[in-house]
Amino acid sequence: MAIETLKENVCVNQIIGKAKENILAESDIIIPDIKPDILGTINTNGVVCVYKKELLDGKIRIDGGVQVYIMYLADDENSNIRGINTVIDFKKVIEMENINPSMNMESNINLKNIECKILNGRKITVTADIDVEISVYSNESIDFIKEIEDRSDIQVLNTSTIIDSLLGTGVTKVYAKDTINIENTDNIAEILKTSFNVSNKETKTSYNKVLAKADMQVSLVYLTEDNRVNEVKWQIPVMGFIDMPNISEENLCNVNYEIKNVLVKPNSAEEHSIYVEVELEILCNIFEKKELNIIQDLYSPNENLNISQKNITVMKDKKNVKERISVNQKINVPELHNSRIINTEVSPIMVKNSVYNDRILLEGELQVNFMYVSGITNRVELQSQRLPFNATIESEGINQSSNLDTNIEIVTKDFTVMQEGDIEANLDLEVAIDVSKMVEIKVIDSIEAVEDTDENIYSIVVYFVKPGDTLWNIAKKFKSTINAIASVNGIENENMINVGQQLFIPKYVNVQ
């Protein structure tokens, strides 16, 4: 016989699978006829663009391309600097069990390294090393029993927990585009290097809408027609609205920016400017704190009950932690003495992430690449340095069971060349950590009364408390109640019983 119950529905964000993969995108490039032979490469950099991501049954497909810029030394009498721009397309299929198109995916796709190998004066091979991190999760609506209706005899052990339930997912496409002015004396021959970085990310959640704001930091190194190499830096504001029903400013918002395509085009010589257009996809996940009142256990002193339970994995203690840290160091690069720095590129590298109660210890390095015009050779050259950094981030509730997704952004950087190649390095970093815990809880999804075959008839039992006993377990075992046992034995605190203690267990009597 079925028992009348009241059920609750909750949307549970369950991780189905995670994957870390590597993509090697490779292509041979022929030097165009209008350009001189290549003698050696000076710098190779690229921008990863993700054209399409697709969840299929048991697999994930990623299509993208790397926009590559190669600065090289020409094989001519003046050893002039020249540049080549190309796109290397790539496709990657990642196998993952138990996934399907109805699920959601989060990804982090970064260019780890790019290498250029000269085959001959007219041909080179470029290899891009790309790191891919994928998380696939399902948003499953689960029903469970939260209350028994019209059965005062059924004894219920309740518990409550606060989970982070996925309220919704939204996506929008935006464009960061602007015309970047350069010096009036510069006539651009070609673009030699590009860099794009999304920083100063902010979100504002209001009724049914999310406002995502950020800045696109642009750095372009270009060659002038009179064979000089210069850099221009620019900041383009980015803003997008994402429609999300049933949300409010109390909800937690996770936003991810992904570059889909890039266009860099010098305008006419008379304009002394460069047109830049970056296509971005903004993905937003909204979570709400939800209190679940769960029946942990139940029984009836009058009849036997068949209980069906299931385990569900839920997300708890989700929050975003941000900390700004400063790196101030003096380094010595003798090659930069009396040289002109054209461009400085900084990449953070995580070395170690240690988690303790309520704090995180971060250890990392900053890979700093200086591009400069040597005061000795008068040529463009490169020098690299690594700056160690560490930080302690305090956050209540963080421990070894916490899942951490750490992202480090370079907010500001300043390098001042002193005497004899000494450089004062002053950088501000923003560390953003997405914190959560995945825990498993049991819920009851069905209850049915069955015939009681217990022939033991008694009015009272004498019982001695054993290790691990609770009043709930004892009452359930003998089909009594906690209140009845506590009353008969004069127990004031139901949670305080001692091993070896003698208890009188009365038979439950249903008084209607």
C-alpha positions as CSV (number, residue, x, y, z in Angstrom):
1,M,0.0,0.0,0.0
2,A,1.4,3.3,-1.0
3,I,1.9,6.1,1.5
4,E,0.7,9.6,0.7
5,T,3.7,11.9,0.4
6,L,4.7,15.4,-0.6
7,K,7.6,15.6,-3.1
8,E,10.1,18.3,-4.0
9,N,11.9,18.9,-7.3
10,V,15.4,20.2,-7.4
11,C,17.8,20.8,-10.4
12,V,21.1,19.1,-9.6
13,N,24.3,20.1,-11.4
14,Q,26.2,16.8,-11.6
15,I,29.7,16.5,-13.1
16,I,29.6,13.7,-15.7
17,G,33.2,13.8,-16.8
18,K,36.4,15.9,-17.0
19,A,39.2,15.7,-19.5
20,K,42.6,17.3,-20.1
21,E,43.8,17.0,-23.6
22,N,46.5,18.3,-25.8
23,I,46.1,19.5,-29.4
24,L,49.1,19.8,-31.8
25,A,48.1,21.9,-34.8
26,E,50.7,21.8,-37.5
27,S,51.1,23.3,-41.0
28,D,53.7,24.0,-43.6
29,I,53.9,27.6,-44.7
30,I,55.4,28.7,-48.1
31,I,57.0,32.2,-48.0
32,P,55.0,34.3,-50.5
33,D,56.8,35.3,-53.7
34,I,56.6,39.0,-52.8
35,K,58.6,38.4,-49.6
36,P,62.3,37.6,-49.3
37,D,63.7,34.3,-48.1
38,I,63.7,33.5,-44.4
39,L,67.1,33.4,-42.7
40,G,65.9,32.9,-39.1
41,T,62.9,33.5,-36.9
42,I,62.8,36.3,-34.3
43,N,59.4,35.7,-32.7
44,T,56.3,33.5,-33.3
45,N,53.1,34.1,-31.5
46,G,49.4,33.1,-32.0
47,V,45.8,33.6,-30.9
48,V,43.5,30.6,-30.4
49,C,40.0,31.0,-31.9
50,V,37.3,28.5,-31.2
51,Y,34.9,28.3,-34.1
52,K,32.6,25.6,-32.8
53,K,32.2,23.2,-29.8
54,E,29.8,20.3,-30.0
55,L,28.6,17.7,-27.5
56,L,27.8,14.4,-29.2
57,D,26.9,10.9,-27.8
58,G,30.0,9.8,-26.0
59,K,32.3,12.5,-27.5
60,I,33.1,16.2,-27.8
61,R,34.2,17.9,-31.0
62,I,36.1,21.1,-31.1
63,D,36.9,23.1,-34.3
64,G,39.2,26.1,-34.2
65,G,42.2,27.8,-35.6
66,V,45.4,29.5,-34.5
67,Q,46.1,32.9,-36.0
68,V,49.9,32.9,-36.3
69,Y,52.2,35.8,-36.7
70,I,55.9,35.2,-37.5
71,M,58.5,37.8,-37.3
72,Y,61.6,36.8,-39.2
73,L,65.0,37.9,-40.4
74,A,65.1,38.2,-44.2
75,D,67.9,36.6,-46.2
76,D,68.9,39.8,-47.9
77,E,71.9,42.1,-47.9
78,N,70.4,44.3,-45.1
79,S,69.0,41.5,-43.0
80,N,65.7,43.3,-42.8
81,I,62.8,42.3,-40.6
82,R,59.7,40.9,-42.3
83,G,56.5,39.2,-41.2
84,I,54.1,36.4,-42.2
85,N,50.5,35.9,-41.0
86,T,48.6,32.6,-41.4
87,V,45.9,30.5,-39.9
88,I,46.3,26.9,-38.8
89,D,43.0,25.2,-38.4
90,F,42.5,22.2,-36.1
91,K,39.9,19.7,-35.2
92,K,39.8,17.6,-32.0
93,V,37.5,14.8,-31.0
94,I,37.6,13.8,-27.3
95,E,36.0,10.6,-26.2
96,M,34.0,10.7,-22.9
97,E,31.6,8.1,-21.6
98,N,28.0,8.8,-20.6
99,I,27.7,12.2,-22.2
100,N,25.1,13.3,-24.7
101,P,24.0,16.5,-26.5
102,S,21.5,17.5,-23.8
103,M,24.3,18.2,-21.3
104,N,26.3,21.4,-20.8
105,M,30.0,21.9,-21.2
106,E,32.6,24.3,-19.8
107,S,36.0,24.6,-21.5
108,N,39.3,26.4,-21.1
109,I,41.4,26.3,-24.3
110,N,44.8,28.0,-24.3
111,L,47.9,28.2,-26.5
112,K,50.7,26.6,-24.5
113,N,53.5,27.0,-26.9
114,I,54.2,27.7,-30.6
115,E,57.3,26.7,-32.5
116,C,58.6,27.5,-36.0
117,K,61.0,25.3,-37.9
118,I,62.8,26.4,-41.0
119,L,62.8,23.7,-43.7
120,N,64.5,25.9,-46.3
121,G,64.6,29.5,-47.4
122,R,61.0,29.4,-48.8
123,K,59.3,26.9,-46.5
124,I,58.7,26.6,-42.7
125,T,56.7,24.4,-40.4
126,V,54.7,25.9,-37.6
127,T,53.5,23.7,-34.7
128,A,51.0,25.1,-32.1
129,D,50.7,23.3,-28.8
130,I,47.2,23.8,-27.3
131,D,46.0,22.8,-23.9
132,V,42.3,21.9,-23.5
133,E,40.4,21.4,-20.2
134,I,36.8,20.2,-20.5
135,S,34.1,19.7,-17.9
136,V,30.7,18.2,-18.8
137,Y,27.8,18.3,-16.5
138,S,24.1,17.4,-16.5
139,N,21.3,19.4,-15.1
140,E,19.0,16.7,-13.8
141,S,15.7,17.4,-12.2
142,I,15.3,15.0,-9.3
143,D,12.1,14.3,-7.3
144,F,12.4,13.2,-3.7
145,I,10.0,12.9,-0.7
146,K,10.2,15.8,1.7
147,E,7.1,15.1,3.8
148,I,4.7,12.3,4.9
149,E,1.0,13.3,4.7
150,D,-1.7,12.3,7.3
151,R,0.4,9.7,9.1
152,S,1.2,10.8,12.6
153,D,2.4,7.3,13.6
154,I,5.3,7.3,11.1
155,Q,8.6,8.4,12.8
156,V,10.7,10.7,10.7
157,L,14.3,11.7,11.0
158,N,14.9,15.0,9.1
159,T,18.0,16.8,8.1
160,S,18.5,20.0,6.1
161,T,21.3,21.0,3.8
162,I,22.0,24.0,1.6
163,I,23.1,23.3,-2.0
164,D,24.0,25.3,-5.0
165,S,21.4,24.5,-7.7
166,L,21.9,25.5,-11.3
167,L,19.2,28.1,-12.1
168,G,20.1,28.6,-15.8
169,T,22.7,28.9,-18.5
170,G,22.9,31.7,-21.1
171,V,25.2,32.7,-23.9
172,T,25.6,35.8,-26.1
173,K,28.0,37.0,-28.8
174,V,29.7,40.4,-28.6
175,Y,32.3,42.3,-30.7
176,A,35.2,44.3,-29.4
177,K,36.1,46.6,-32.3
178,D,37.8,49.9,-32.7
179,T,40.2,51.9,-34.8
180,I,43.6,52.1,-33.2
181,N,45.7,55.2,-33.9
182,I,49.4,55.1,-34.3
183,E,52.1,57.7,-34.7
184,N,51.6,60.1,-37.6
185,T,55.1,59.4,-38.7
186,D,54.5,55.7,-39.0
187,N,53.4,54.1,-42.2
188,I,52.6,50.4,-41.6
189,A,54.3,47.9,-43.8
190,E,52.9,44.8,-41.9
191,I,51.7,43.5,-38.5
192,L,54.4,41.4,-36.8
193,K,52.8,40.4,-33.5
194,T,49.3,40.5,-31.8
195,S,48.1,40.0,-28.2
196,F,44.6,40.0,-26.9
197,N,43.6,39.7,-23.2
198,V,40.2,40.0,-21.5
199,S,40.6,41.8,-18.1
200,N,38.7,43.8,-15.5
201,K,35.8,41.4,-15.7
202,E,32.6,42.4,-13.9
203,T,29.1,41.1,-13.8
204,K,25.9,42.6,-12.6
205,T,22.8,40.4,-12.1
206,S,19.4,41.9,-12.0
207,Y,15.9,40.7,-12.7
208,N,15.9,38.4,-15.7
209,K,19.2,39.8,-17.1
210,V,23.0,39.6,-16.6
211,L,25.2,42.5,-17.6
212,A,28.8,41.3,-18.4
213,K,31.5,44.0,-18.7
214,A,35.2,43.7,-19.4
215,D,38.1,45.3,-21.2
216,M,39.9,43.9,-24.2
217,Q,43.6,44.7,-23.8
218,V,45.2,44.9,-27.3
219,S,48.9,45.0,-28.1
220,L,50.1,45.2,-31.7
221,V,53.7,45.1,-32.9
222,Y,54.1,46.4,-36.4
223,L,56.8,47.1,-39.0
224,T,57.0,50.5,-40.6
225,E,57.8,51.1,-44.3
226,D,61.2,52.5,-43.2
227,N,62.0,49.3,-41.4
228,R,61.4,50.3,-37.8
229,V,59.5,48.1,-35.3
230,N,57.0,49.8,-32.9
231,E,54.2,48.8,-30.6
232,V,50.8,50.2,-29.9
233,K,48.6,49.4,-26.9
234,W,44.9,49.9,-26.8
235,Q,41.9,49.1,-24.6
236,I,38.5,48.3,-26.0
237,P,35.5,48.1,-23.7
238,V,33.4,44.9,-23.9
239,M,29.8,44.7,-22.8
240,G,27.0,42.1,-23.3
241,F,23.5,41.4,-22.0
242,I,22.4,37.8,-21.4
243,D,18.7,37.2,-20.9
244,M,18.2,34.8,-18.0
245,P,14.7,34.2,-16.7
246,N,13.9,34.0,-12.9
247,I,17.2,35.3,-11.7
248,S,18.0,38.1,-9.2
249,E,21.0,39.9,-7.8
250,E,21.3,37.4,-5.0
251,N,22.3,34.6,-7.4
252,L,25.9,33.6,-8.0
253,C,27.1,34.2,-11.6
254,N,30.0,32.5,-13.4
255,V,31.0,34.1,-16.7
256,N,33.6,32.8,-19.2
257,Y,34.9,34.7,-22.3
258,E,36.1,32.8,-25.4
259,I,37.6,34.3,-28.5
260,K,35.8,33.1,-31.7
261,N,37.6,35.2,-34.3
262,V,40.0,38.0,-34.8
263,L,40.5,40.6,-37.6
264,V,43.5,43.0,-37.6
265,K,43.7,45.2,-40.7
266,P,45.9,48.3,-41.2
267,N,44.0,51.2,-42.8
268,S,45.3,53.3,-45.6
269,A,48.7,55.0,-45.1
270,E,47.0,58.4,-44.8
271,E,44.9,57.3,-41.8
272,H,47.8,56.0,-39.7
273,S,45.6,53.6,-37.9
274,I,44.7,49.9,-37.5
275,Y,41.2,48.4,-37.5
276,V,40.7,45.6,-34.9
277,E,37.7,43.4,-34.4
278,V,37.5,40.5,-31.9
279,E,34.4,38.3,-31.8
280,L,33.7,36.9,-28.4
281,E,31.3,34.4,-26.9
282,I,30.2,35.1,-23.3
283,L,28.9,32.0,-21.4
284,C,27.0,32.6,-18.1
285,N,26.0,30.0,-15.5
286,I,23.7,31.2,-12.7
287,F,23.4,29.3,-9.4
288,E,21.0,29.8,-6.5
289,K,21.4,28.8,-2.8
290,K,18.6,26.3,-2.0
291,E,17.8,24.7,1.3
292,L,16.7,21.1,1.1
293,N,14.7,19.5,3.9
294,I,15.5,15.8,3.5
295,I,14.0,12.8,5.2
296,Q,17.1,11.0,6.3
297,D,15.3,7.9,7.7
298,L,11.8,6.8,8.7
299,Y,9.9,3.9,10.1
300,S,6.5,3.0,11.4
301,P,6.0,1.2,14.8
302,N,2.7,-0.2,13.5
303,E,3.7,-1.7,10.2
304,N,6.7,-2.5,8.0
305,L,7.7,0.0,5.3
306,N,9.6,-0.6,2.1
307,I,11.7,2.4,1.4
308,S,13.4,3.2,-1.9
309,Q,16.5,5.4,-1.6
310,K,18.9,6.8,-4.1
311,N,22.2,8.7,-4.0
312,I,22.5,12.1,-5.7
313,T,25.6,14.2,-6.0
314,V,25.0,17.9,-5.3
315,M,27.1,21.0,-5.3
316,K,27.7,22.9,-2.1
317,D,29.6,25.9,-0.7
318,K,30.1,27.5,-4.2
319,K,31.6,30.9,-4.2
320,N,34.0,33.1,-6.1
321,V,37.1,34.3,-4.4
322,K,39.2,37.1,-5.7
323,E,42.5,38.5,-4.5
324,R,44.9,41.0,-5.9
325,I,48.6,40.5,-5.3
326,S,51.6,42.6,-6.3
327,V,55.0,41.3,-7.6
328,N,57.8,43.8,-7.1
329,Q,61.3,42.6,-8.0
330,K,64.5,43.8,-9.4
331,I,66.0,41.7,-12.1
332,N,69.2,42.0,-14.2
333,V,69.1,41.6,-17.9
334,P,72.5,43.0,-19.2
335,E,71.4,42.7,-22.8
336,L,68.8,45.5,-22.2
337,H,71.3,48.0,-21.2
338,N,71.2,50.9,-23.6
339,S,68.5,49.0,-25.6
340,R,65.0,50.0,-26.5
341,I,62.2,47.7,-25.3
342,I,59.5,47.3,-27.9
343,N,57.2,44.8,-26.2
344,T,56.9,42.9,-23.0
345,E,54.8,39.8,-22.7
346,V,53.9,38.2,-19.3
347,S,52.4,34.8,-18.9
348,P,51.5,33.3,-15.4
349,I,52.4,29.7,-14.7
350,M,51.0,27.8,-11.7
351,V,53.6,25.7,-10.0
352,K,51.8,24.5,-6.8
353,N,48.4,24.9,-5.2
354,S,48.2,23.8,-1.6
355,V,44.8,23.9,0.3
356,Y,44.5,24.1,4.1
357,N,41.6,24.9,6.3
358,D,40.3,28.3,5.3
359,R,43.3,29.2,3.2
360,I,45.0,28.5,-0.1
361,L,48.8,28.8,-0.8
362,L,49.7,29.6,-4.4
363,E,53.1,29.3,-5.8
364,G,53.8,30.3,-9.4
365,E,56.1,32.0,-11.9
366,L,55.7,34.8,-14.3
367,Q,57.3,34.1,-17.7
368,V,58.5,37.5,-19.0
369,N,59.6,37.9,-22.6
370,F,61.3,41.1,-23.6
371,M,61.4,42.1,-27.3
372,Y,63.9,44.9,-27.7
373,V,66.2,46.7,-30.2
374,S,69.7,45.9,-29.1
375,G,72.0,48.9,-28.4
376,I,74.9,46.8,-29.7
377,T,73.6,45.1,-32.9
378,N,70.7,47.5,-33.6
379,R,68.6,44.4,-34.3
380,V,65.4,43.1,-32.8
381,E,66.1,40.4,-30.2
382,L,64.4,38.5,-27.4
383,Q,65.3,37.8,-23.8
384,S,63.3,35.8,-21.3
385,Q,63.1,35.9,-17.5
386,R,61.0,34.0,-14.9
387,L,59.8,35.8,-11.7
388,P,58.6,33.6,-8.8
389,F,55.6,34.7,-6.8
390,N,53.5,33.3,-4.0
391,A,50.3,34.3,-2.3
392,T,48.1,33.3,0.7
393,I,44.4,33.6,0.1
394,E,42.1,33.4,3.1
395,S,38.5,32.2,2.6
396,E,36.3,30.6,5.2
397,G,35.1,27.1,4.5
398,I,37.9,26.1,2.1
399,N,39.5,22.7,2.8
400,Q,41.1,19.7,1.1
401,S,37.7,18.6,-0.2
402,S,37.1,21.8,-2.0
403,N,37.3,21.9,-5.8
404,L,39.3,24.9,-7.0
405,D,39.4,26.4,-10.5
406,T,42.1,29.1,-10.5
407,N,42.6,31.8,-13.0
408,I,45.4,34.4,-12.9
409,E,45.2,37.7,-14.9
410,I,47.9,40.4,-15.4
411,V,46.1,43.6,-14.4
412,T,49.1,46.0,-14.7
413,K,52.7,45.6,-15.6
414,D,55.5,48.1,-15.5
415,F,59.2,47.5,-16.3
416,T,61.7,50.3,-15.7
417,V,65.2,49.9,-17.1
418,M,67.8,51.2,-14.6
419,Q,71.6,51.2,-15.0
420,E,73.6,48.3,-16.2
421,G,70.6,46.3,-17.3
422,D,68.8,46.4,-13.9
423,I,65.0,46.4,-14.3
424,E,62.4,47.3,-11.8
425,A,59.5,44.9,-12.4
426,N,56.2,46.0,-10.8
427,L,53.1,43.9,-11.6
428,D,49.6,43.6,-10.2
429,L,47.9,40.2,-10.6
430,E,44.3,39.3,-9.9
431,V,43.7,35.7,-8.8
432,A,40.2,34.5,-9.3
433,I,39.2,31.1,-7.8
434,D,35.9,29.3,-8.3
435,V,35.3,27.2,-5.2
436,S,32.8,24.4,-4.8
437,K,32.3,21.0,-3.2
438,M,30.6,17.9,-4.7
439,V,29.0,15.8,-2.0
440,E,26.8,12.8,-2.1
441,I,23.5,12.7,-0.2
442,K,20.7,10.0,0.1
443,V,17.1,10.9,-0.6
444,I,13.9,8.8,-0.4
445,D,11.9,8.6,-3.6
446,S,9.2,6.1,-2.7
447,I,7.5,4.5,0.4
448,E,5.2,1.5,0.6
449,A,3.5,-0.1,3.6
450,V,3.7,-4.0,3.7
451,E,2.2,-6.6,6.0
452,D,3.9,-6.8,9.4
453,T,5.0,-10.3,10.1
454,D,6.6,-9.5,13.5
455,E,5.0,-11.9,16.0
456,N,6.9,-10.6,19.0
457,I,4.4,-9.2,21.5
458,Y,5.8,-7.2,24.4
459,S,5.0,-4.1,26.4
460,I,8.5,-3.2,27.4
461,V,12.1,-4.3,26.7
462,V,15.2,-3.8,28.8
463,Y,18.2,-2.8,26.6
464,F,21.8,-1.8,27.3
465,V,23.3,0.8,25.1
466,K,26.0,-0.4,22.7
467,P,28.8,1.6,21.0
468,G,27.4,3.5,18.0
469,D,23.8,3.5,19.3
470,T,21.5,6.5,19.0
471,L,18.0,6.8,20.4
472,W,16.7,6.9,16.9
473,N,18.3,3.5,16.0
474,I,17.1,1.9,19.2
475,A,13.6,3.2,18.8
476,K,13.5,2.0,15.2
477,K,14.8,-1.4,16.1
478,F,12.2,-2.1,18.7
479,K,9.3,-0.1,17.0
480,S,9.1,2.4,19.7
481,T,9.6,6.2,19.6
482,I,12.3,8.5,20.8
483,N,9.8,10.5,22.9
484,A,8.5,7.4,24.6
485,I,12.0,6.1,25.5
486,A,13.2,9.5,26.7
487,S,10.0,9.9,28.9
488,V,10.2,6.4,30.5
489,N,14.0,6.7,31.2
490,G,14.0,10.4,32.3
491,I,16.4,11.4,29.4
492,E,16.5,15.2,29.1
493,N,18.9,15.4,26.1
494,E,18.0,12.9,23.4
495,N,21.5,13.1,22.0
496,M,23.2,12.1,25.3
497,I,23.2,8.4,26.0
498,N,26.1,6.4,27.4
499,V,27.5,3.0,26.4
500,G,26.2,0.4,28.9
501,Q,23.4,2.5,30.0
502,Q,20.2,0.6,30.8
503,L,17.1,1.7,28.9
504,F,13.5,0.6,29.2
505,I,12.0,0.4,25.8
506,P,8.2,0.7,25.8
507,K,6.0,-0.6,23.0
508,Y,4.5,2.1,20.8
509,V,0.8,2.7,21.3
510,N,-1.1,4.6,18.7
511,V,-3.5,6.9,20.4
512,Q,-6.1,8.2,18.0
